[in-house]
């Protein structure tokens, strides 16, 4: 969990974090940038937002008035609130980002947010943390820390990708991927594993110990 400490946190307006890892990231954040109505959820948890960013359609009038100087609203509808919050962070020079609250609500929002995560990886060091695990988007081959028995899924964001991995229970050797499910539900053998790939961005999901 210490890997999520002291980051810029973007809190999306999905399910509010309940797991130990996302709550730790939230409570130790350098700053919390809320996507619109997520500010009200954060306030209900006793934490004040650093900024409220989005199109302003879901934040309460009370939060809008109380944090007027910390609101950055954009009316355009070509991007969602998470993308607006991410662009805001980049504009401030904050490029070490943990995204929370991006899942657990509507499924179409979850899918859209995961797709955005792959795009964000080209511009920042960003991860998406849920109550059950962590999504790490990769644009190049990498070695990731793990624990023996940890559940790991590799998700190809682009059709035609080819993926290899070392240190996982089930072999992944130059595997062509065209669907998200094809390299999911694997397992780490030890303290680290390596992935190499071509053809796009890879999402790596690692399940936290004890999570269902």
C-alpha positions in Angstrom: 0.0 0.0 0.0 3.0 2.3 0.5 3.3 2.5 -3.3 0.0 4.6 -3.3 1.1 7.0 -0.6 1.6 10.7 -1.2 0.2 10.8 -4.8 -2.2 13.1 -6.6 -5.5 11.3 -6.2 -8.3 11.7 -8.7 -11.6 10.7 -7.1 -14.1 9.7 -9.7 -17.9 9.7 -9.0 -18.3 5.9 -9.0 -18.5 3.7 -5.9 -16.7 5.5 -3.0 -13.6 3.5 -1.9 -14.1 1.0 0.9 -10.9 -1.2 0.7 -7.8 -0.7 2.7 -5.5 0.2 -0.2 -7.7 2.9 -1.9 -8.6 4.4 1.5 -4.9 4.6 2.4 -4.2 6.3 -0.9 -7.0 8.8 -0.3 -6.0 9.6 3.3 -2.3 10.1 2.5 -2.8 11.9 -0.8 -0.8 15.0 -1.6 -4.0 16.4 -3.0 -7.5 15.1 -4.0 -9.0 16.2 -7.3 -12.7 15.3 -7.3 -14.8 14.7 -10.4 -17.9 16.8 -9.8 -20.3 14.9 -7.4 -17.4 12.9 -5.9 -16.7 15.9 -3.8 -20.0 15.4 -1.9 -19.0 11.8 -1.2 -15.6 12.9 0.0 -17.1 15.5 2.3 -19.4 12.9 3.7 -16.3 10.9 4.6 -14.8 13.8 6.5 -12.2 14.8 3.9 -12.1 18.2 2.1 -11.4 18.2 -1.7 -8.4 20.1 -3.0 -10.1 20.7 -6.3 -13.5 20.0 -7.9 -13.2 19.5 -11.6 -15.7 18.5 -14.3 -18.7 20.0 -16.1 -20.4 21.0 -12.8 -23.6 19.0 -13.4 -23.5 16.7 -10.4 -21.8 18.5 -7.5 -24.2 20.0 -4.9 -24.8 23.7 -4.6 -23.5 23.5 -1.1 -20.1 22.1 -2.1 -20.0 24.4 -5.1 -20.4 27.4 -2.8 -18.1 26.2 -0.1 -15.2 25.5 -2.4 -15.9 28.1 -5.1 -12.3 29.1 -5.3 -11.3 25.4 -5.9 -13.8 24.6 -8.7 -12.6 24.3 -12.2 -15.6 23.6 -14.4 -15.7 23.1 -18.2 -19.0 22.9 -20.0 -17.8 21.0 -23.0 -19.2 17.4 -23.4 -16.6 15.9 -25.7 -14.8 14.4 -22.6 -16.1 13.0 -19.3 -15.3 14.3 -15.9 -12.4 11.9 -15.4 -10.7 13.1 -18.5 -11.2 16.7 -17.5 -9.7 16.0 -14.1 -6.7 14.2 -15.6 -6.1 17.1 -18.0 -6.4 19.5 -15.1 -3.7 17.5 -13.2 -1.4 17.6 -16.2 -1.8 21.3 -16.5 -0.6 21.7 -12.9 2.4 19.5 -13.5 1.0 16.6 -11.4 2.0 13.4 -13.2 2.1 10.8 -10.5 -1.6 10.0 -10.3 -3.8 7.4 -8.5 -7.4 7.1 -9.7 -10.0 6.0 -7.2 -13.8 5.6 -7.4 -13.7 4.9 -11.2 -15.5 1.5 -10.9 -18.5 0.1 -9.1 -21.1 2.4 -10.6 -22.6 2.1 -14.1 -20.8 -0.6 -16.1 -20.5 1.7 -19.2 -18.7 4.3 -17.0 -16.3 1.6 -15.8 -15.5 0.4 -19.3 -15.0 4.0 -20.5 -12.7 4.8 -17.5 -10.5 1.7 -18.2 -10.2 2.8 -21.8 -9.2 6.3 -20.6 -6.6 4.7 -18.3 -4.8 3.3 -21.3 -4.8 6.7 -23.0 -3.5 8.4 -19.8 -0.5 6.1 -19.6 1.1 7.8 -22.5 1.3 11.1 -20.6 1.7 10.3 -16.9 2.6 7.6 -14.3 -1.0 6.6 -13.5 -2.7 3.7 -11.8 -6.3 2.9 -11.1 -6.9 1.4 -7.6 -10.2 -0.4 -6.7 -11.3 -2.2 -3.6 -10.0 -5.5 -4.9 -6.9 -4.6 -6.9 -4.8 -2.3 -9.0 -4.8 -1.6 -12.7 -1.4 -0.6 -14.1 -1.3 0.5 -17.7 1.9 -0.3 -19.6 3.1 1.2 -22.8 6.4 -0.7 -22.7 7.7 -4.0 -21.3 8.1 -4.0 -17.6 8.9 -5.9 -14.4 6.2 -5.7 -11.7 6.4 -6.6 -8.1 4.0 -9.3 -6.8 3.5 -12.0 -4.2 3.4 -15.7 -4.7 -0.2 -16.7 -5.5 -1.4 -13.2 -6.3 -4.0 -13.2 -9.1 -2.9 -11.4 -12.2 -4.8 -10.5 -15.4 -3.2 -9.2 -18.6 -5.7 -7.2 -20.7 -4.8 -6.1 -24.3 -6.3 -2.7 -25.1 -5.6 -2.9 -28.8 -6.5 -5.7 -31.2 -3.5 -7.6 -32.6 -1.2 -7.2 -29.6 1.2 -10.0 -28.8 2.1 -10.6 -25.2 4.7 -12.7 -23.3 5.2 -13.1 -19.6 7.7 -14.7 -17.2 7.0 -15.5 -13.6 3.3 -16.4 -14.0 1.8 -19.8 -13.4 0.2 -20.3 -16.8 2.5 -19.8 -19.8 2.1 -16.7 -21.9 4.5 -16.9 -24.8 4.1 -14.5 -27.8 0.3 -14.9 -27.3 -1.8 -13.0 -29.9 -4.6 -11.1 -28.2 -7.7 -9.7 -29.8 -10.1 -9.8 -26.8 -9.8 -8.5 -23.3 -10.5 -11.9 -21.6 -7.8 -13.9 -23.3 -4.9 -13.5 -20.8 -6.9 -13.0 -17.7 -7.0 -15.1 -14.5 -3.3 -16.0 -14.2 -1.2 -16.2 -11.0 2.1 -14.8 -9.9 4.7 -17.4 -8.9 6.9 -15.2 -6.7 8.0 -11.7 -5.8 8.0 -10.3 -9.4 6.9 -11.1 -12.9 7.9 -9.6 -16.3 5.7 -8.8 -19.3 6.8 -7.9 -22.8 4.4 -7.0 -25.6 4.0 -5.2 -28.9 1.1 -3.5 -30.7 -0.5 -1.3 -28.1 -1.1 -0.6 -24.4 -1.4 -3.4 -21.8 -3.5 -3.2 -18.7 -2.2 -5.4 -15.8 -4.6 -6.1 -13.0 -3.2 -7.4 -9.7 -5.6 -8.6 -7.0 -4.9 -7.5 -3.4 -4.3 -10.2 -0.8 -7.6 -11.3 0.8 -9.8 -9.7 -1.9 -12.6 -11.8 -3.4 
